[in-house]
Amino acid sequence: MQRLAFKMKLNQGQKEAYKKRHDELWPELKKLLKDNGVSEYSIFFDEETNTLFAFQKVAGDGGSQDLASKEIVKKWWDFMSDIMEVNTDNSPVSIPLEEVFYMP
């Protein structure tokens, strides 16, 4: 099991919209994540910087960031693109974070 962390940036004033959309996460997207080894996925928000901090536990070598070719993922990106920083393909600008401490 690997642990992955990355950060993303939310547009100003979009916290509630982001939370609402994730509270109503599409069942088919959740199934895709679980089917691809994502057993835990948390996202935290830093109010001061509008930074999202994501953490995943993943079986295997990949994570949610490796599902870019799936149509449901592209559809989710399009759905989220108006409230966060995205790349030209509407994927979230996502910066991997290095783990520097772990206490099991």
N, C-alpha and C positions, 0 to 999 in steps of 0.2 A: 504494500500500500504506500503510495506516495502522497505527500501533502504539497499542494501548489498554492501560491498566493500571487495576486497581481492587483494593480490599481487602475482605476478608470476615473474619468472626470464627468461630473454631472453639471448640466447647465444651471445657472443661478435660478433659484426659486422652483426647482423641479423635484424636490425631495418627495412631496406627497404623490405626485404623478408616478414617480419611479416606484415608490412603495406599493401603490395601488396596482400597478401593472404586474409587479412580482407577486403580490397577494393573490392575483388571478392568473398565475402562470398557466399557460396552456398545457393540458394533460399530455398531449402528444410530445411536447418539448421536454417535459419532466421525464416521460418514459424513455425518450432518446438518450437523455443524460444518464439515467440509471442503467439503461442497456449498454452504455459505453463506459461503465465502470465508475461513474461519479456517485459515490455513496453519501457524501455530505457536501453541501454547498452553502456557505454563508456569505453575506455581503453586509459590510458595515459602512457607515457614512460619517465623514468628518465635516461638521457644519461650518467650520472656519474656512476650509479650503475647497469645499464641494467635491472632495475626493472620496471615491468609493474604494473600499478595500475588500477584495474577494478572497475567500479561502475555500479550497476543495480538498476532499480526500478522494483519491482516485486509484482504482485497481488497474494495473497495466501501465503503459508508458505515456498515454495521452491524457487529455482533460477536455473540458468544454471548448477550449480554444482550438482543438483539432477537429472540430465538426463543421468547419466552414463550408464544406461542399454539400451539406444537407439542406434541402429546400426549406424545411421548417425553421432552421437556424437563420437562413437568409431573410425569411419572412419576419422573424422576431427582431432581427437587426433593423429592418425597415421600420417596424413598429416603434422601436426605441430611438430611432435616429433624431427625432425632433427634440429630445430632452437631454441628450448627452453628447460629448465629443465623439465623433466618428471619423473613420477613414473614408476614402472615396467610394468604397463598396458598401458603406453603411455599417461595417463592423466597428465595434467600439474600439477607440484608441485604448489599448491595454498594455500596461508595462509590467513585465514579470518582476517579482520581488525575490531577493535572495534570503533564504532562511539563515539567520545568524545565531539563533538560540532555539532549543527545543527541550522541553521537560516532559518526558512520557509519564 
